[in-house]
């Protein structure tokens, strides 16, 4: 049985976002809002890096 290790990224990103937000905020609604914003920021940043790496790979 083959495991796609990319599925481990989802709970890891959620946990990192919530812990980071929890260090900045105290109220639960604020933690969740900040956690979602951080999660989106991380995913977009990783996507940009992935696109740059794909472009660099295409030219080598």
Rosetta blueprint (number, residue, H / E / L):
1 X L
2 X L
3 X L
4 X L
5 X L
6 X L
7 X H
8 X H
9 X H
10 X H
11 X H
12 X H
13 X H
14 X H
15 X H
16 X H
17 X H
18 X H
19 X H
20 X H
21 X H
22 X H
23 X H
24 X H
25 X L
26 X L
27 X L
28 X H
29 X H
30 X H
31 X H
32 X H
33 X H
34 X H
35 X H
36 X H
37 X H
38 X H
39 X H
40 X H
41 X H
42 X H
43 X H
44 X H
45 X H
46 X H
47 X H
48 X H
49 X H
50 X H
51 X H
52 X H
53 X H
54 X H
55 X H
56 X H
57 X H
58 X H
59 X L
60 X L
